Amino acid sequence: MDSPIQEIKERLDIVDVISSYIKLQKTGANYRALCPFHSEQKPSFFVSPTRQLWRCFGCGKGGDIFAFVQEIEGVEFGDALRILAQRAGVELQRQDPQTQSQRKRFYEICEVAAKFYEKQLQEGKNGRKAKEYLLKRGITEESIKKWRIGFAPNLWNSLSQFLKEKGFSVGEIKRAGLLLENKEGKVYDRFRSRIIFPIFDLNSQVIGFGGRFFGSKKEEEKNLAKYLNIPNTLLYNKSKVLYGLDKAKVPIRKKDSCILVEGYTDVILSHQAGVENVVATSGTALTTPQLTILKRYSNNLITAFDMDIAGDSATTRGINLAQAQGFDIKVAVLPEGNDPADVVVEDEKKWIQIVEQARSILAFYFEKAFSKYDKEEIEDKKKIAAMLLPVIARIQNKIEQSHWTKELAFSSGVAEDKVEEELKKYTALDTKAEEPQEEELNKGQAPKTRQQVIEERIFVILLNFPKILEELTEAEMQFFSEKSKAILKEFKKHKENFASQYSNFSLTENQKQFLDKLALKGEAEKTTGEIDGPKEFSVCLKELSLLSKRLQLRNLAEKIKKAEHGGDTEALQELSRQFNELTKTLLKQ
């Protein structure tokens, strides 16, 4: 292989890589999807398995697998290389620690820490007790290994000492969120006497940790937090991470739904029971970044935690945000006082049944509201409306909104027009960003000339209708810019296979990338019937001819001015003759 980059490209298929992040739909020889990088209603994101390239014709972004991972993970090329190398099983040459990126060092710290915690669970005295507890809770040995559950000993510096011996500095360990510092400036391990749950990124790399207290009752009485997470770091940001998504993303896509739970054990036991399209919010509100990530996989959410319709809890605010962003939300109604982990331990089939019987969130809210208040009492009617109208106002689909408005009017015994009048007082959360216009998406790029636009269109046609190249004459080639002429000359040399083999021609990398983009654009249009090759080619050539002649006229006009100023009568007569003949030709077209 020429390089690790080439080896990675040969081992990994772009469709497999991209489909692990977003839902792809086969369309002809290619795949398409809603672009994960900008808001859109109609798919304009295309992936070509033949060229191993992707491109969005809405926002203009595109490239190879490395460019995609850089964009979707928000990382530099070096990090994308490392992520894909790990996936491809390609070993990268180790760099000197001094030259490694800080981000890479953080990944290494987290990985080493995870291994330390895992070993403590298996071999430490209190660790083995914690493992016994996990097994009694129903978590199997297999799940402990799969989720890399560990244990932090009840010591002040066991982890930090271990990491220092492995070559990491106190500063690095602290910035990775694994150390705390007291008022006197002394540092100590953040996690002590806790069952440790590593938190993973989408590529199953450890980026952080959560810890559940596990110790004596005496220690528990010290008001220690039951659960403790690391703070935000260079790798971990709680507003952007959903626990278990690395293992749930494929099941979510297959099921076209995502089940939201609150805790680590809820996720682990659900996966263990065979319900794998589950992620945890870790007890925090759903955030816009989390919802943006989830939307790449499915538009359907099933909540499996306490839902307080009348409350202003973080959970309720997060669900409201999801509703306002157009998610279809259902509620898995749990037995009172139980969480998903409890249900799974009691009866796995019962958990599966609860998920399958999840109800529309509006139906759930209606039932809660009408069971709480008496619809016959005027004050209670007002309270019911106050609870339900904000929920109805957030519904984006007007047909669905009209249905629930009628339902509220009917169930509460209030005239529909009065309910609609009250509904107008509530404004839905304005969370849906307006779809950016193409000129905004491509802001910063120099605007294309009319000549460039037409020439690009001709290449789109030629690459998808190769036989048309035979119709292009040498005279017509003179209408093109020098850049386009160079490509066309290469095409003419390889008439039989130019459309599929241009990557082997004597072209620059920029020219090849230019053609890749246009070829994929044409393929995307062919699948939707938006391209009529022969007809468009004829129109484009005519337009290029006109542009060429207009340019010649402008040049002649400039020369005529110079001849007039110079008093060159003979040149003036010849130039005027050429100008008039060209004008007549233009008028005939």
Buried (B, 14 or more C-beta within 10 A) or exposed (E): EEEBBEBBBEBBEBBEBBBBBBBBEEBEEBBBBBBBBBBBEEBBBBBBBEBBBBBBBBBBBBBBBBBBBBBBBEBEEBBBBBBBBBBBEBEEEEEEEEEBBEBBBBBBBBBBBBBBBBBBBBEBEBBBBBBEEBEEBBBEEEBBEBBBBBBBBBBBBBBBEBBBEEEBEEEBBBBBBBBBEEEEEEBBBBBBBBBBBBBBBBBEBBBBBBBBBBBEEEEEEEEEEEBBBBEBBBBBBBEBBBBBBBBBBBBBBEBEBBBBBBBBBBBBBBBBBEBBBBBBBBBBBBBBEBBBBBBBBBBBBBBBBEBEBBEEEBBBBBBBBBBBBBBBBBBBBBEEEBBBBBBBBEEBEBBBEBBEEBBBBBEBBBBBBBEEBEBEEEEBBBBBBBBBBBBBBBBEEEEBBBBBBEBBBEBBEBEEEEBBEBBEEBEBBEBEEEEBEEEEBBEEEEEEEEBBEBBBBBBBBBBBBBEBBEEBEEEBEEBBEEBBBBBBEBBBEBEEEBBBEBEEBEBEEEBBBBBBBBBBBBBBBBBEEEBEBEEBBBEBBEBBBBBBBEEBBEEBEEBBEEBBEEEBEEBBEEBBEBBEEBEEEBEEE
